[in-house]
Amino acid sequence: MKIALITFTLLFSTAAWSHPHSFIDMKTEFISDNQHLSGMKMVWTMDEITSADLLYDAGKAKPGDVVWKKLAAQVMANVLGQHYFTEVWQDKNRVKFLNLPKEYNLSRNGNKAVLEFIVPFGEPQLLSAKQYRIQTFDPSYFVDMYYDNPQALIMDDTVKSHCQIELHTPKPDDSLKQYALSLDKADAPPEDMDLGQQFAQTVTLTCH
């Protein structure tokens, strides 16, 4: 994945001077269709500072108002520009996504903005004798995208009957952490460094 779009990082900006500058708490549900893995329903909760501009623009608009739909479309366009900031691999084959989500929504939860959407797979994937590796990350590590705990990962009943799920959180060495801390908003790590991926959690879905 390429360095995150400027419009996305400007939207998710804070007063901090080291990477990451923004934080997204994620929840993901693996969903099925006709005994196949068909996609993932994601819920991204942004930190309060990151959310401030979005919530200011939304004002006192009620859920479902046109202002929320316009804001959701703007944010979703940036997410789509980076292929949902997500990679799914089955062995050495990368699973492709459809270019448009089946549904998406932006809302308010207290002082935080919440983006919900479904990542649709281009082709439904078999649930038998397969293992999938999933990572969601901002390549530049401007935004830290994380699962707070394994309970943030759920499966619908069909997926649950075939698969088990594990969450692995990496432990980057101190030199990499110090490098990330040395970057300010105007800095971007070399593209081939894959800085964000080195901090990214890995979800493993093993199906039998």
N, CA, C and O of each residue as an XYZ file, in Angstrom:
832
protein
N       0.837     -1.191      0.000
C       0.000      0.000      0.000
C       0.877      1.248      0.000
O       1.963      1.249      0.580
N       0.408      2.305     -0.648
C       1.170      3.535     -0.740
C       0.995      4.367      0.521
O       0.147      4.082      1.367
N       1.834      5.420      0.626
C       1.714      6.339      1.748
C       0.301      6.910      1.779
O      -0.276      7.212      0.735
N      -0.246      7.054      2.969
C      -1.632      7.499      3.124
C      -1.858      8.834      2.439
O      -0.968      9.683      2.411
N      -3.047      9.018      1.886
C      -3.392     10.246      1.197
C      -3.309     11.443      2.133
O      -3.674     11.354      3.305
N      -2.822     12.571      1.601
C      -2.693     13.781      2.402
C      -4.040     14.195      2.974
O      -4.122     14.641      4.118
N      -5.100     14.047      2.177
C      -6.416     14.455      2.669
C      -6.839     13.628      3.866
O      -7.507     14.132      4.770
N      -6.455     12.365      3.879
C      -6.812     11.506      5.006
C      -6.032     11.911      6.245
O      -6.603     12.009      7.331
N      -4.731     12.147      6.095
C      -3.917     12.477      7.253
C      -4.223     13.870      7.776
O      -4.133     14.104      8.982
N      -4.582     14.799      6.902
C      -4.966     16.116      7.382
C      -6.267     16.042      8.163
O      -6.447     16.748      9.155
N      -7.166     15.190      7.713
C      -8.430     15.024      8.420
C      -8.192     14.464      9.804
O      -8.850     14.860     10.765
N      -7.244     13.535      9.906
C      -6.949     12.894     11.176
C      -5.671     13.486     11.758
O      -4.691     12.764     11.942
N      -5.659     14.785     12.051
C      -4.457     15.433     12.565
C      -4.653     15.848     14.012
O      -5.772     16.123     14.444
N      -3.542     15.890     14.766
C      -3.577     16.312     16.157
C      -2.413     17.242     16.417
O      -1.656     17.574     15.505
N      -2.270     17.662     17.664
C      -1.197     18.576     18.021
C       0.086     17.848     18.390
O       1.069     18.499     18.745
N       0.111     16.539     18.320
C       1.304     15.785     18.693
C       2.412     16.003     17.679
O       2.159     16.424     16.550
N       3.649     15.713     18.090
C       4.785     15.948     17.211
C       5.542     14.673     16.887
O       6.628     14.752     16.313
N       5.034     13.530     17.220
C       5.684     12.273     16.873
C       4.640     11.320     16.318
O       3.450     11.445     16.610
N       5.097     10.363     15.510
C       4.175      9.359     14.976
C       3.892      8.311     16.051
O       4.817      7.952     16.780
N       2.683      7.808     16.189
C       1.491      8.228     15.450
C       0.863      9.499     16.024
O       1.099      9.863     17.176
N       0.060     10.163     15.194
C      -0.619     11.394     15.601
C      -2.085     11.154     15.930
O      -2.693     11.925     16.672
N      -2.646     10.097     15.388
C      -4.058      9.796     15.588
C      -4.219      8.312     15.898
O      -3.351      7.494     15.595
N      -5.357      7.989     16.513
C      -5.579      6.615     16.958
C      -6.989      6.171     16.576
O      -7.960      6.903     16.768
N      -7.080      4.967     16.036
C      -8.369      4.389     15.666
C      -8.505      3.032     16.343
O      -7.715      2.120     16.100
N      -9.507      2.914     17.185
C      -9.829      1.667     17.881
C     -10.771      0.867     16.981
O     -11.863      1.333     16.655
N     -10.353     -0.327     16.582
C     -11.102     -1.092     15.588
C     -11.854     -2.272     16.193
O     -11.451     -2.849     17.203
N     -12.956     -2.606     15.539
C     -13.677     -3.850     15.773
C     -14.010     -4.430     14.402
O     -14.360     -3.690     13.483
N     -13.905     -5.747     14.260
C     -14.156     -6.385     12.965
C     -14.984     -7.646     13.154
O     -14.721     -8.456     14.042
N     -15.990     -7.795     12.300
C     -16.784     -9.026     12.256
C     -16.585     -9.679     10.894
O     -16.748     -9.033      9.860
N     -16.233    -10.959     10.897
C     -16.093    -11.715      9.658
C     -17.465    -12.273      9.286
O     -18.114    -12.948     10.086
N     -17.890    -11.981      8.062
C     -19.244    -12.329      7.649
C     -19.216    -13.293      6.467
O     -18.270    -13.314      5.678
N     -20.273    -14.085      6.367
C     -20.324    -15.141      5.358
C     -21.566    -15.014      4.487
O     -22.518    -14.303      4.808
N     -21.513    -15.733      3.375
C     -22.653    -15.832      2.477
C     -22.574    -17.186      1.789
O     -21.601    -17.476      1.091
N     -23.584    -18.008      1.980
C     -23.644    -19.316      1.324
C     -22.388    -20.146      1.598
O     -21.766    -20.679      0.679
N     -22.028    -20.244      2.883
C     -20.898    -21.069      3.327
C     -19.542    -20.566      2.823
O     -18.580    -21.333      2.775
N     -19.457    -19.302      2.452
C     -18.201    -18.696      2.028
C     -17.953    -17.428      2.847
O     -18.891    -16.764      3.289
N     -16.680    -17.107      3.037
C     -16.305    -15.848      3.673
C     -16.485    -14.736      2.648
O     -15.809    -14.723      1.619
N     -17.395    -13.801      2.924
C     -17.758    -12.808      1.911
C     -17.216    -11.412      2.190
O     -17.203    -10.568      1.294
N     -16.765    -11.153      3.426
C     -16.245     -9.829      3.721
C     -16.072     -9.605      5.207
O     -16.145    -10.535      6.010
N     -15.839     -8.340      5.560
C     -15.617     -7.966      6.949
C     -16.390     -6.688      7.250
O     -16.336     -5.721      6.490
N     -17.099     -6.699      8.352
C     -17.758     -5.478      8.817
C     -16.844     -4.809      9.828
O     -16.532     -5.386     10.870
N     -16.413     -3.590      9.518
C     -15.465     -2.885     10.372
C     -16.127     -1.698     11.060
O     -16.968     -1.010     10.482
N     -15.728     -1.480     12.302
C     -16.162     -0.315     13.073
C     -14.906      0.374     13.585
O     -14.148     -0.201     14.366
N     -14.690      1.610     13.141
C     -13.516      2.377     13.541
C     -13.953      3.533     14.434
O     -14.707      4.405     14.003
N     -13.482      3.541     15.671
C     -13.767      4.633     16.597
C     -12.525      5.505     16.721
O     -11.473      5.038     17.158
N     -12.647      6.766     16.338
C     -11.513      7.686     16.328
C     -11.344      8.348     17.693
O     -12.315      8.535     18.426
N     -10.108      8.698     18.025
C      -9.873      9.369     19.299
C     -10.525     10.752     19.296
O     -10.899     11.263     18.240
N     -10.660     11.350     20.468
C     -11.427     12.591     20.607
C     -10.826     13.743     19.816
O     -11.560     14.520     19.204
N      -9.502     13.866     19.818
C      -8.882     14.975     19.093
C      -9.049     14.773     17.593
O      -9.354     15.718     16.865
N      -8.852     13.554     17.135
C      -9.053     13.244     15.722
C     -10.491     13.523     15.304
O     -10.740     13.993     14.194
N     -11.434     13.233     16.193
C     -12.857     13.370     15.883
C     -13.336     14.814     15.865
O     -14.382     15.113     15.291
N     -12.577     15.715     16.492
C     -13.084     17.062     16.766
C     -13.586     17.784     15.517
O     -14.682     18.343     15.529
N     -12.797     17.779     14.439
C     -13.198     18.506     13.231
C     -14.450     17.906     12.608
O     -15.340     18.633     12.166
N     -14.517     16.575     12.574
C     -15.695     15.920     12.004
C     -16.945     16.261     12.800
O     -17.984     16.582     12.224
N     -16.848     16.193     14.117
C     -18.012     16.462     14.950
C     -18.395     17.936     14.898
O     -19.573     18.276     15.003
N     -17.405     18.812     14.736
C     -17.703     20.244     14.591
C     -18.501     20.479     13.314
O     -19.487     21.216     13.316
N     -18.066     19.844     12.215
C     -18.772     20.001     10.942
C     -20.179     19.414     11.009
O     -21.103     19.923     10.375
N     -20.333     18.341     11.780
C     -21.656     17.719     11.899
C     -22.597     18.567     12.739
O     -23.815     18.503     12.573
N     -22.026     19.369     13.651
C     -22.853     20.226     14.494
C     -23.861     19.421     15.295
O     -23.517     18.421     15.925
N     -25.101     19.865     15.264
C     -26.163     19.196     16.011
C     -27.027     18.316     15.108
O     -28.160     17.975     15.447
N     -26.469     17.957     13.955
C     -27.227     17.126     13.016
C     -27.614     15.799     13.659
O     -26.829     15.193     14.389
N     -28.819     15.366     13.382
C     -29.306     14.103     13.920
C     -28.815     12.940     13.056
O     -28.492     13.134     11.884
N     -28.756     11.731     13.629
C     -28.355     10.560     12.833
C     -29.210     10.434     11.574
O     -30.434     10.551     11.630
N     -28.558     10.196     10.445
C     -29.278     10.054      9.189
C     -29.430     11.341      8.411
O     -29.834     11.318      7.249
N     -29.106     12.490      9.046
C     -29.194     13.767      8.334
C     -28.184     13.805      7.188
O     -27.188     13.082      7.199
N     -28.453     14.656      6.208
C     -27.622     14.711      5.010
C     -26.180     15.091      5.330
O     -25.265     14.650      4.635
N     -25.956     15.903      6.368
C     -24.592     16.308      6.699
C     -23.748     15.101      7.095
O     -22.567     15.034      6.756
N     -24.346     14.141      7.814
C     -23.615     12.932      8.179
C     -23.291     12.104      6.944
O     -22.214     11.516      6.849
N     -24.221     12.058      6.001
C     -23.999     11.287      4.774
C     -22.870     11.894      3.945
O     -22.058     11.170      3.369
N     -22.821     13.233      3.888
C     -21.758     13.896      3.130
C     -20.398     13.662      3.785
O     -19.417     13.366      3.103
N     -20.345     13.796      5.113
C     -19.085     13.562      5.818
C     -18.637     12.112      5.668
O     -17.453     11.840      5.471
N     -19.591     11.181      5.763
C     -19.263      9.763      5.611
C     -18.686      9.489      4.227
O     -17.724      8.734      4.092
N     -19.271     10.100      3.202
C     -18.790      9.894      1.834
C     -17.375     10.430      1.659
O     -16.562      9.816      0.969
N     -17.072     11.577      2.283
C     -15.734     12.158      2.178
C     -14.694     11.266      2.851
O     -13.637     10.993      2.283
N     -15.003     10.819      4.063
C     -14.059      9.963      4.781
C     -13.904      8.625      4.061
O     -12.793      8.110      3.929
N     -15.018      8.067      3.599
C     -14.976      6.766      2.938
C     -14.178      6.830      1.642
O     -13.502      5.864      1.288
N     -14.246      7.946      0.933
C     -13.480      8.094     -0.307
C     -11.985      7.990     -0.030
O     -11.248      7.388     -0.811
N     -11.537      8.572      1.076
C     -10.124      8.485      1.434
C      -9.740      7.071      1.850
O      -8.648      6.601      1.530
N     -10.634      6.396      2.561
C     -10.375      5.012      2.960
C     -10.278      4.116      1.726
O      -9.399      3.258      1.644
N     -11.179      4.318      0.771
C     -11.159      3.515     -0.450
C      -9.904      3.781     -1.266
O      -9.392      2.883     -1.936
N      -9.403      5.021     -1.211
C      -8.183      5.360     -1.933
C      -6.979      4.576     -1.455
O      -5.974      4.477     -2.160
N      -7.077      4.021     -0.258
C      -5.997      3.201      0.298
C      -6.432      1.744      0.478
O      -5.915      1.030      1.337
N      -7.393      1.315     -0.349
C      -7.843     -0.085     -0.330
C      -8.255     -0.512      1.081
O      -7.897     -1.591      1.552
N      -9.010      0.356      1.733
C      -9.536      0.106      3.079
C      -8.425      0.026      4.134
O      -8.679     -0.399      5.260
N      -7.199      0.429      3.784
C      -6.054      0.326      4.691
C      -5.869     -1.114      5.190
O      -5.326     -1.341      6.271
N      -6.320     -2.066      4.398
C      -6.374     -3.456      4.858
C      -5.811     -4.408      3.806
O      -6.041     -4.241      2.609
N      -5.075     -5.402      4.276
C      -4.604     -6.488      3.427
C      -5.110     -7.810      3.993
O      -5.049     -8.044      5.200
N      -5.610     -8.671      3.108
C      -6.018    -10.028      3.474
C      -5.265    -10.990      2.558
O      -5.303    -10.862      1.334
N      -4.583    -11.952      3.172
C      -3.804    -12.924      2.407
C      -4.271    -14.335      2.724
O      -4.544    -14.672      3.876
N      -4.359    -15.158      1.677
C      -4.596    -16.590      1.834
C      -3.379    -17.276      1.224
O      -3.218    -17.316      0.004
N      -2.519    -17.819      2.099
C      -1.197    -18.281      1.681
C      -0.460    -17.108      1.024
O      -0.274    -16.072      1.662
N      -0.039    -17.250     -0.234
C       0.683    -16.174     -0.913
C      -0.219    -15.363     -1.838
O       0.258    -14.529     -2.608
N      -1.509    -15.612     -1.757
C      -2.460    -14.929     -2.634
C      -3.193    -13.832     -1.869
O      -3.802    -14.083     -0.829
N      -3.126    -12.621     -2.396
C      -3.824    -11.511     -1.755
C      -5.284    -11.503     -2.192
O      -5.588    -11.565     -3.383
N      -6.174    -11.427     -1.225
C      -7.610    -11.391     -1.508
C      -7.976     -9.984     -1.973
O      -7.659     -8.998     -1.307
N      -8.642     -9.899     -3.116
C      -9.033     -8.603     -3.660
C     -10.389     -8.177     -3.102
O     -11.232     -9.008     -2.764
N     -10.576     -6.848     -3.014
C     -11.826     -6.285     -2.518
C     -12.580     -5.607     -3.659
O     -11.984     -5.196     -4.654
N     -13.891     -5.498     -3.500
C     -14.666     -4.662     -4.409
C     -14.346     -3.197     -4.130
O     -13.981     -2.835     -3.012
N     -14.486     -2.361     -5.152
C     -14.091     -0.959     -5.026
C     -15.037     -0.133     -4.173
O     -14.657      0.924     -3.669
N     -16.266     -0.603     -4.008
C     -17.242      0.148     -3.221
C     -17.804     -0.730     -2.114
O     -18.149     -1.886     -2.359
N     -17.903     -0.197     -0.895
C     -18.497     -0.982      0.194
C     -19.996     -1.125     -0.010
O     -20.635     -0.263     -0.612
N     -20.550     -2.216      0.493
C     -21.987     -2.428      0.356
C     -22.764     -1.422      1.199
O     -23.889     -1.052      0.860
N     -22.162     -0.988      2.290
C     -22.801      0.020      3.135
C     -21.733      0.696      3.980
O     -20.690      0.109      4.269
N     -22.003      1.941      4.375
C     -21.098      2.651      5.274
C     -21.885      3.731      6.000
O     -22.930      4.187      5.534
N     -21.353      4.131      7.162
C     -22.086      5.077      8.000
C     -21.110      5.783      8.934
O     -20.165      5.173      9.434
N     -21.345      7.067      9.166
C     -20.559      7.841     10.121
C     -21.499      8.367     11.189
O     -22.576      8.875     10.877
N     -21.096      8.247     12.450
C     -21.964      8.670     13.544
C     -21.127      9.213     14.697
O     -19.898      9.248     14.640
N     -21.827      9.631     15.738
C     -21.190     10.181     16.930
C     -21.435      9.250     18.116
O     -22.543      8.750     18.312
N     -20.386      9.030     18.900
C     -20.519      8.321     20.172
C     -19.832      9.183     21.227
O     -18.623      9.078     21.430
N     -20.602     10.027     21.890
C     -20.019     10.985     22.824
C     -19.159     11.981     22.075
O     -19.647     12.676     21.184
N     -17.879     12.061     22.428
C     -16.950     12.981     21.770
C     -16.108     12.292     20.700
O     -15.064     12.804     20.297
N     -16.564     11.139     20.249
C     -15.804     10.384     19.257
C     -16.638     10.132     18.006
O     -17.845      9.898     18.081
N     -15.968     10.185     16.853
C     -16.609      9.846     15.582
C     -16.410      8.357     15.314
O     -15.346      7.801     15.585
N     -17.447      7.723     14.781
C     -17.416      6.278     14.533
C     -17.763      6.018     13.070
O     -18.838      6.395     12.602
N     -16.850      5.375     12.357
C     -17.071      5.005     10.961
C     -17.332      3.504     10.890
O     -16.543      2.703     11.392
N     -18.449      3.129     10.262
C     -18.801      1.720     10.087
C     -18.940      1.427      8.598
O     -19.522      2.220      7.857
N     -18.410      0.297      8.162
C     -18.520     -0.064      6.755
C     -18.243     -1.552      6.583
O     -17.677     -2.201      7.464
N     -18.650     -2.074      5.442
C     -18.389     -3.471      5.102
C     -17.360     -3.522      3.982
O     -17.520     -2.875      2.947
N     -16.300     -4.300      4.202
C     -15.299     -4.550      3.167
C     -15.742     -5.787      2.394
O     -15.652     -6.896      2.921
N     -16.221     -5.630      1.152
C     -16.702     -6.799      0.393
C     -15.570     -7.450     -0.401
O     -14.839     -6.770     -1.120
N     -15.430     -8.750     -0.270
C     -14.421     -9.461     -1.047
C     -14.850     -9.534     -2.510
O     -16.033     -9.687     -2.815
N     -13.868     -9.424     -3.411
C     -14.178     -9.516     -4.832
C     -14.749    -10.874     -5.194
O     -15.668    -10.975     -6.006
N     -14.198    -11.922     -4.585
C     -14.693    -13.287     -4.764
C     -14.881    -13.907     -3.387
O     -13.963    -13.842     -2.569
N     -16.036    -14.509     -3.098
C     -16.222    -15.193     -1.815
C     -15.149    -16.261     -1.622
O     -14.766    -16.948     -2.569
N     -14.668    -16.393     -0.384
C     -13.570    -17.298     -0.085
C     -14.069    -18.549      0.646
O     -14.975    -18.479      1.475
N     -13.461    -19.688      0.321
C     -13.830    -20.938      0.969
C     -13.536    -20.883      2.461
O     -12.559    -20.268      2.890
N     -14.386    -21.527      3.243
C     -14.208    -21.584      4.687
C     -13.563    -22.888      5.149
O     -13.305    -23.056      6.341
N     -13.300    -23.803      4.236
C     -12.742    -25.103      4.615
C     -11.263    -25.187      4.259
O     -10.849    -24.829      3.157
N     -10.469    -25.675      5.230
C      -9.038    -25.929      5.020
C      -8.300    -24.711      4.467
O      -7.481    -24.831      3.556
N      -8.598    -23.547      5.024
C      -7.943    -22.322      4.586
C      -7.487    -21.520      5.800
O      -8.087    -21.589      6.872
N      -6.416    -20.762      5.606
C      -5.964    -19.843      6.644
C      -5.782    -18.463      6.026
O      -5.186    -18.319      4.958
N      -6.306    -17.455      6.712
C      -6.250    -16.081      6.216
C      -5.489    -15.213      7.215
O      -5.640    -15.360      8.428
N      -4.668    -14.306      6.684
C      -3.938    -13.336      7.499
C      -4.435    -11.944      7.139
O      -4.488    -11.576      5.965
N      -4.796    -11.177      8.153
C      -5.396     -9.861      7.933
C      -4.622     -8.810      8.714
O      -4.348     -8.984      9.901
N      -4.272     -7.718      8.041
C      -3.654     -6.572      8.699
C      -4.352     -5.298      8.234
O      -4.685     -5.152      7.057
N      -4.569     -4.381      9.170
C      -5.124     -3.067      8.859
C      -4.176     -2.025      9.433
O      -3.923     -2.010     10.637
N      -3.650     -1.151      8.571
C      -2.635     -0.207      9.037
C      -2.495      0.964      8.070
O      -2.806      0.856      6.884
N      -2.019      2.086      8.608
C      -1.616      3.235      7.808
C      -0.135      3.051      7.500
O       0.671      3.017      8.430
N       0.260      2.931      6.224
C       1.658      2.648      5.891
C       2.646      3.636      6.500
O       3.762      3.254      6.849
N       2.249      4.909      6.632
C       3.160      5.924      7.166
C       3.193      5.936      8.691
O       4.034      6.608      9.288
N       2.277      5.193      9.328
C       2.126      5.154     10.788
C       1.731      6.511     11.347
O       1.938      6.775     12.531
N       1.158      7.385     10.499
C       0.587      8.643     10.990
C      -0.594      8.328     11.898
O      -0.811      8.989     12.914
N      -1.352      7.305     11.513
C      -2.507      6.853     12.286
C      -2.205      5.460     12.838
O      -1.812      4.566     12.089
N      -2.386      5.279     14.133
C      -2.232      3.969     14.766
C      -3.601      3.297     14.781
O      -4.527      3.777     15.435
N      -3.725      2.193     14.062
C      -4.993      1.475     13.938
C      -4.837      0.156     14.686
O      -3.968     -0.650     14.352
N      -5.678     -0.067     15.702
C      -5.412     -1.186     16.602
C      -6.698     -1.829     17.120
O      -7.760     -1.207     17.160
N      -6.564     -3.097     17.515
C      -7.606     -3.813     18.254
C      -7.216     -3.782     19.727
O      -6.105     -4.171     20.086
N      -8.122     -3.324     20.573
C      -7.812     -3.191     21.991
C      -7.637     -4.548     22.661
O      -6.859     -4.682     23.606
N      -8.363     -5.559     22.171
C      -8.266     -6.904     22.735
C      -8.865     -7.900     21.743
O      -9.521     -7.488     20.786
N      -8.652     -9.210     21.952
C      -9.181    -10.210     21.006
C     -10.699    -10.194     20.890
O     -11.246    -10.636     19.879
N     -11.387     -9.689     21.912
C     -12.849     -9.640     21.867
C     -13.361     -8.647     20.823
O     -14.553     -8.630     20.515
N     -12.467     -7.822     20.280
C     -12.851     -6.890     19.218
C     -13.001     -7.600     17.877
O     -13.414     -6.992     16.889
N     -12.666     -8.883     17.843
C     -12.772     -9.694     16.633
C     -13.875    -10.723     16.832
O     -13.811    -11.539     17.751
N     -14.883    -10.682     15.974
C     -15.995    -11.615     16.101
C     -16.296    -12.255     14.753
O     -15.856    -11.774     13.708
N     -17.054    -13.348     14.794
C     -17.422    -14.079     13.588
C     -18.924    -14.323     13.597
O     -19.513    -14.539     14.656
N     -19.544    -14.289     12.422
C     -20.951    -14.669     12.398
C     -21.046    -16.180     12.634
O     -20.023    -16.865     12.667
N     -22.246    -16.695     12.797
C     -22.416    -18.090     13.218
C     -21.793    -19.081     12.241
O     -21.207    -20.080     12.659
N     -21.916    -18.811     10.947
C     -21.360    -19.732      9.951
C     -19.842    -19.757     10.014
O     -19.236    -20.829     10.016
N     -19.225    -18.581     10.066
C     -17.765    -18.519     10.150
C     -17.291    -19.171     11.445
O     -16.297    -19.898     11.453
N     -18.002    -18.909     12.534
C     -17.614    -19.460     13.836
C     -17.647    -20.989     13.839
O     -16.855    -21.627     14.532
N     -18.556    -21.569     13.072
C     -18.665    -23.032     13.040
C     -17.525    -23.683     12.262
O     -17.309    -24.890     12.373
N     -16.793    -22.891     11.474
C     -15.707    -23.436     10.662
C     -14.317    -22.979     11.103
O     -13.327    -23.649     10.808
N     -14.231    -21.849     11.804
C     -12.939    -21.179     11.952
C     -12.617    -20.810     13.399
O     -13.494    -20.726     14.259
N     -11.338    -20.597     13.626
C     -10.834    -20.046     14.876
C     -10.043    -18.790     14.554
O      -9.526    -18.632     13.449
N      -9.957    -17.897     15.534
C      -9.333    -16.605     15.275
C      -8.285    -16.303     16.337
O      -8.470    -16.613     17.513
N      -7.180    -15.692     15.907
C      -6.111    -15.299     16.814
C      -5.658    -13.881     16.479
O      -5.706    -13.456     15.325
N      -5.219    -13.161     17.506
C      -4.712    -11.799     17.335
C      -3.278    -11.747     17.839
O      -2.995    -12.098     18.984
N      -2.376    -11.302     16.965
C      -0.964    -11.165     17.344
C      -0.573     -9.692     17.303
O      -0.773     -9.016     16.294
N      -0.014     -9.202     18.407
C       0.465     -7.823     18.488
C       1.984     -7.835     18.469
O       2.598     -8.454     19.338
N       2.613     -7.162     17.495
C       4.075     -7.199     17.386
C       4.745     -6.410     18.509
O       4.114     -5.603     19.192
N       6.028     -6.663     18.676
C       6.831     -5.936     19.658
C       8.049     -5.347     18.951
O       9.141     -5.914     19.010
N       7.859     -4.201     18.277
C       8.982     -3.581     17.557
C      10.120     -3.239     18.514
O       9.889     -2.947     19.688
N      11.348     -3.279     18.005
C      12.485     -2.984     18.874
C      12.544     -1.493     19.189
O      11.874     -0.684     18.548
N      13.350     -1.145     20.179
C      13.404      0.229     20.672
C      13.862      1.216     19.606
O      13.399      2.356     19.578
N      14.767      0.789     18.729
C      15.267      1.708     17.703
C      14.158      2.109     16.736
O      14.103      3.256     16.292
N      13.271      1.165     16.408
C      12.156      1.477     15.511
C      11.164      2.408     16.203
O      10.633      3.327     15.580
N      10.914      2.171     17.485
C      10.019      3.048     18.240
C      10.576      4.465     18.300
O       9.837      5.434     18.125
N      11.874      4.586     18.545
C      12.496      5.907     18.624
C      12.443      6.621     17.278
O      12.252      7.836     17.223
N      12.610      5.870     16.198
C      12.517      6.478     14.868
C      11.116      7.038     14.643
O      10.966      8.161     14.162
N      10.092      6.263     14.988
C       8.713      6.731     14.820
C       8.465      7.978     15.662
O       7.801      8.912     15.210
N       8.991      7.996     16.873
C       8.807      9.145     17.754
C       9.517     10.389     17.230
O       9.141     11.512     17.565
N      10.546     10.186     16.406
C      11.315     11.327     15.897
C      10.620     12.038     14.739
O      11.023     13.137     14.360
N       9.575     11.419     14.171
C       8.898     11.987     13.008
C       7.829     12.978     13.441
O       7.027     12.681     14.327
N       7.812     14.167     12.814
C       6.719     15.094     13.085
C       5.712     15.013     11.943
O       5.841     14.177     11.048
N       4.711     15.885     11.982
C       3.621     15.800     11.008
C       4.099     15.922      9.568
O       3.540     15.295      8.668
N       5.134     16.731      9.352
C       5.586     16.985      7.988
C       6.467     15.866      7.452
O       6.783     15.838      6.262
N       6.862     14.948      8.317
C       7.762     13.880      7.909
C       6.987     12.650      7.455
O       5.891     12.367      7.939
N       7.580     11.936      6.522
C       7.034     10.649      6.099
C       8.196      9.676      5.966
O       9.218     10.022      5.374
N       8.065      8.476      6.500
C       9.145      7.496      6.371
C       9.283      7.052      4.923
O       8.341      7.210      4.148
N      10.432      6.501      4.535
C      10.578      5.976      3.170
C       9.479      4.962      2.872
O       9.125      4.147      3.723
N       8.944      5.023      1.651
C       7.810      4.165      1.310
C       8.148      2.691      1.447
O       7.310      1.893      1.867
N       9.399      2.323      1.087
C       9.764      0.907      1.142
C      10.063      0.426      2.560
O      10.364     -0.750      2.768
N       9.982      1.333      3.534
C      10.231      0.948      4.922
C       9.030      0.230      5.533
O       9.184     -0.564      6.462
N       7.818      0.512      5.005
C       6.596     -0.108      5.534
C       6.499      0.075      7.045
O       6.244     -0.877      7.782
N       6.708      1.316      7.498
C       6.751      1.578      8.935
C       5.463      1.142      9.626
O       5.504      0.460     10.650
N       4.322      1.536      9.067
C       3.059      1.188      9.699
C       2.846     -0.308      9.804
O       2.298     -0.793     10.794
N       3.276     -1.041      8.791
C       3.084     -2.489      8.809
C       3.923     -3.148      9.899
O       3.542     -4.190     10.431
N       5.061     -2.547     10.231
C       5.909     -3.122     11.274
C       5.275     -2.994     12.658
O       5.630     -3.731     13.578
N       4.334     -2.057     12.804
C       3.616     -1.900     14.065
C       2.234     -2.561     14.021
O       1.525     -2.582     15.027
N       1.855     -3.096     12.864
C       0.486     -3.584     12.673
C       0.249     -4.932     13.347
O       1.098     -5.822     13.313
N      -0.921     -5.058     13.957
C      -1.345     -6.351     14.479
C      -1.723     -7.272     13.320
O      -2.101     -6.815     12.241
N      -1.614     -8.571     13.565
C      -1.996     -9.561     12.561
C      -3.122    -10.425     13.107
O      -3.012    -11.003     14.189
N      -4.200    -10.505     12.348
C      -5.317    -11.385     12.674
C      -5.172    -12.639     11.820
O      -5.007    -12.553     10.604
N      -5.234    -13.799     12.460
C      -5.166    -15.067     11.729
C      -6.491    -15.795     11.881
O      -6.935    -16.089     12.992
N      -7.113    -16.079     10.749
C      -8.377    -16.812     10.722
C      -8.087    -18.189     10.130
O      -7.784    -18.310      8.943
N      -8.181    -19.221     10.961
C      -7.875    -20.582     10.530
C      -9.166    -21.378     10.439
O      -9.889    -21.527     11.424
N      -9.448    -21.891      9.238
C     -10.711    -22.591      8.996
C     -10.444    -24.060      8.667
O      -9.452    -24.390      8.016
N     -11.336    -24.931      9.123
C     -11.143    -26.379      8.970
C     -12.295    -26.999      8.176
O     -12.307    -28.208      7.947
